[in-house]
Amino acid sequence: MILLYNSVHEQQLHSLEEVKVMDVKDAITLMFMFGMFILALLGYIKKK
């Protein structure tokens, strides 16, 4: 019973770590896309 609980608990911790990694990747991707959007916007404004 205790062993079963430990393995389930470890899986939960592992999945939490994976979620954190995905969140970081998503955040970096969002920041990159947002930055590119701002650069394009600034370039468009400067052309006018």
DRENTORKOL-3810 file (N, C-alpha, C; in nm, 4 decimals):
REM DRENTORKOL-3810
@n.u->0.0839; n.v->-0.1206; n.w->0.0000; ca.u->0.0000; ca.v->0.0000; ca.w->0.0000; c.u->0.0870; c.v->0.1250; c.w->0.0000
@n.u->0.1888; n.v->0.1265; n.w->0.0871; ca.u->0.2783; ca.v->0.2432; ca.w->0.0966; c.u->0.3580; c.v->0.2585; c.w->-0.0334
@n.u->0.4059; n.v->0.1469; n.w->-0.0887; ca.u->0.4821; ca.v->0.1515; ca.w->-0.2138; c.u->0.3972; c.v->0.2096; c.w->-0.3264
@n.u->0.2723; n.v->0.1669; n.w->-0.3333; ca.u->0.1809; ca.v->0.2157; ca.w->-0.4363; c.u->0.1630; c.v->0.3666; c.w->-0.4233
@n.u->0.1446; n.v->0.4131; n.w->-0.3006; ca.u->0.1265; ca.v->0.5567; ca.w->-0.2764; c.u->0.2507; c.v->0.6344; c.w->-0.3193
@n.u->0.3688; n.v->0.5804; n.w->-0.2872; ca.u->0.4942; ca.v->0.6476; ca.w->-0.3224; c.u->0.5091; c.v->0.6608; c.w->-0.4738
@n.u->0.4803; n.v->0.5540; n.w->-0.5476; ca.u->0.4949; ca.v->0.5588; ca.w->-0.6936; c.u->0.3967; c.v->0.6594; c.w->-0.7538
@n.u->0.2737; n.v->0.6632; n.w->-0.7019; ca.u->0.1744; ca.v->0.7593; ca.w->-0.7513; c.u->0.2203; c.v->0.9005; c.w->-0.7196
@n.u->0.2731; n.v->0.9203; n.w->-0.5986; ca.u->0.3200; ca.v->1.0525; ca.w->-0.5559; c.u->0.4359; c.v->1.0988; c.w->-0.6443
@n.u->0.5273; n.v->1.0075; n.w->-0.6757; ca.u->0.6419; ca.v->1.0413; ca.w->-0.7615; c.u->0.5950; c.v->1.0793; c.w->-0.9015
@n.u->0.4967; n.v->1.0072; n.w->-0.9532; ca.u->0.4425; ca.v->1.0386; ca.w->-1.0858; c.u->0.3804; c.v->1.1774; c.w->-1.0866
@n.u->0.3113; n.v->1.2132; n.w->-0.9775; ca.u->0.2503; ca.v->1.3459; ca.w->-0.9681; c.u->0.3591; c.v->1.4530; c.w->-0.9690
@n.u->0.4665; n.v->1.4314; n.w->-0.8922; ca.u->0.5766; ca.v->1.5275; ca.w->-0.8878; c.u->0.6400; c.v->1.5404; c.w->-1.0257
@n.u->0.6601; n.v->1.4265; n.w->-1.0933; ca.u->0.7226; ca.v->1.4270; ca.w->-1.2257; c.u->0.6361; c.v->1.5034; c.w->-1.3257
@n.u->0.5058; n.v->1.4793; n.w->-1.3211; ca.u->0.4156; ca.v->1.5481; ca.w->-1.4141; c.u->0.4140; c.v->1.6975; c.w->-1.3840
@n.u->0.4250; n.v->1.7343; n.w->-1.2554; ca.u->0.4292; ca.v->1.8758; ca.w->-1.2180; c.u->0.5540; c.v->1.9409; c.w->-1.2765
@n.u->0.6679; n.v->1.8702; n.w->-1.2689; ca.u->0.7931; ca.v->1.9220; ca.w->-1.3251; c.u->0.7793; c.v->1.9409; c.w->-1.4756
@n.u->0.7173; n.v->1.8450; n.w->-1.5426; ca.u->0.6973; ca.v->1.8548; ca.w->-1.6880; c.u->0.6109; c.v->1.9749; c.w->-1.7223
@n.u->0.5073; n.v->1.9973; n.w->-1.6415; ca.u->0.4182; ca.v->2.1117; ca.w->-1.6643; c.u->0.4965; c.v->2.2415; c.w->-1.6499
@n.u->0.5840; n.v->2.2493; n.w->-1.5483; ca.u->0.6655; ca.v->2.3697; ca.w->-1.5278; c.u->0.7539; c.v->2.3948; c.w->-1.6498
@n.u->0.8166; n.v->2.2891; n.w->-1.7009; ca.u->0.9039; ca.v->2.3017; ca.w->-1.8182; c.u->0.8233; c.v->2.3517; c.w->-1.9377
@n.u->0.7048; n.v->2.2954; n.w->-1.9581; ca.u->0.6197; ca.v->2.3376; ca.w->-2.0693; c.u->0.5777; c.v->2.4839; c.w->-2.0535
@n.u->0.5463; n.v->2.5229; n.w->-1.9289; ca.u->0.5075; ca.v->2.6617; ca.w->-1.9035; c.u->0.6211; c.v->2.7562; c.w->-1.9402
@n.u->0.7448; n.v->2.7192; n.w->-1.9037; ca.u->0.8611; ca.v->2.8034; ca.w->-1.9342; c.u->0.8784; c.v->2.8151; c.w->-2.0855
@n.u->0.8703; n.v->2.7028; n.w->-2.1560; ca.u->0.8843; ca.v->2.7040; ca.w->-2.3029; c.u->0.7751; c.v->2.7894; c.w->-2.3660
@n.u->0.6513; n.v->2.7720; n.w->-2.3169; ca.u->0.5391; ca.v->2.8511; ca.w->-2.3706; c.u->0.5598; c.v->2.9992; c.w->-2.3430
@n.u->0.6082; n.v->3.0314; n.w->-2.2230; ca.u->0.6309; ca.v->3.1715; ca.w->-2.1858; c.u->0.7376; c.v->3.2332; c.w->-2.2757
@n.u->0.8466; n.v->3.1589; n.w->-2.3002; ca.u->0.9549; ca.v->3.2087; ca.w->-2.3867; c.u->0.9014; c.v->3.2285; c.w->-2.5288
@n.u->0.8223; n.v->3.1332; n.w->-2.5769; ca.u->0.7642; ca.v->3.1436; ca.w->-2.7113; c.u->0.6734; c.v->3.2654; c.w->-2.7205
@n.u->0.5895; n.v->3.2848; n.w->-2.6177; ca.u->0.4989; ca.v->3.3998; ca.w->-2.6162; c.u->0.5781; c.v->3.5298; c.w->-2.6144
@n.u->0.6831; n.v->3.5368; n.w->-2.5313; ca.u->0.7660; ca.v->3.6574; ca.w->-2.5224; c.u->0.8317; c.v->3.6849; c.w->-2.6577
@n.u->0.8833; n.v->3.5796; n.w->-2.7227; ca.u->0.9491; ca.v->3.5938; ca.w->-2.8521; c.u->0.8511; c.v->3.6464; c.w->-2.9570
@n.u->0.7318; n.v->3.5874; n.w->-2.9625; ca.u->0.6312; ca.v->3.6299; ca.w->-3.0605; c.u->0.5846; c.v->3.7723; c.w->-3.0318
@n.u->0.5696; n.v->3.8049; n.w->-2.9034; ca.u->0.5288; ca.v->3.9395; ca.w->-2.8644; c.u->0.6364; c.v->4.0400; c.w->-2.9045
@n.u->0.7637; n.v->4.0037; n.w->-2.8829; ca.u->0.8757; ca.v->4.0898; ca.w->-2.9197; c.u->0.8818; c.v->4.1126; c.w->-3.0702
@n.u->0.8631; n.v->4.0058; n.w->-3.1467; ca.u->0.8639; ca.v->4.0178; ca.w->-3.2929; c.u->0.7484; c.v->4.1061; c.w->-3.3404
@n.u->0.6332; n.v->4.0923; n.w->-3.2744; ca.u->0.5162; ca.v->4.1729; ca.w->-3.3091; c.u->0.5441; c.v->4.3206; c.w->-3.2842
@n.u->0.6069; n.v->4.3508; n.w->-3.1707; ca.u->0.6401; ca.v->4.4904; ca.w->-3.1371; c.u->0.7419; c.v->4.5459; c.w->-3.2371
@n.u->0.8430; n.v->4.4648; n.w->-3.2715; ca.u->0.9437; ca.v->4.5090; ca.w->-3.3688; c.u->0.8781; c.v->4.5386; c.w->-3.5038
@n.u->0.7888; n.v->4.4509; n.w->-3.5481; ca.u->0.7185; ca.v->4.4712; ca.w->-3.6752; c.u->0.6325; c.v->4.5967; c.w->-3.6681
@n.u->0.5676; n.v->4.6170; n.w->-3.5554; ca.u->0.4820; ca.v->4.7342; ca.w->-3.5361; c.u->0.5652; c.v->4.8621; c.w->-3.5404
@n.u->0.6791; n.v->4.8611; n.w->-3.4714; ca.u->0.7679; ca.v->4.9785; ca.w->-3.4703; c.u->0.8199; c.v->5.0067; c.w->-3.6111
@n.u->0.8597; n.v->4.9015; n.w->-3.6825; ca.u->0.9079; ca.v->4.9178; ca.w->-3.8192; c.u->0.8004; c.v->4.9755; c.w->-3.9088
@n.u->0.6776; n.v->4.9300; n.w->-3.8906; ca.u->0.5644; ca.v->4.9796; ca.w->-3.9699; c.u->0.5380; c.v->5.1269; c.w->-3.9399
@n.u->0.5448; n.v->5.1634; n.w->-3.8116; ca.u->0.5218; ca.v->5.3037; ca.w->-3.7717; c.u->0.6321; c.v->5.3939; c.w->-3.8280
@n.u->0.7563; n.v->5.3452; n.w->-3.8239; ca.u->0.8689; ca.v->5.4261; ca.w->-3.8733; c.u->0.8587; c.v->5.4481; c.w->-4.0237
@n.u->0.8065; n.v->5.3490; n.w->-4.0976; ca.u->0.7917; ca.v->5.3623; ca.w->-4.2435; c.u->0.6918; c.v->5.4715; c.w->-4.2793
@n.u->0.5909; n.v->5.4897; n.w->-4.1977; ca.u->0.4846; ca.v->5.5882; ca.w->-4.2284; c.u->0.5307; c.v->5.7311; c.w->-4.2235
END
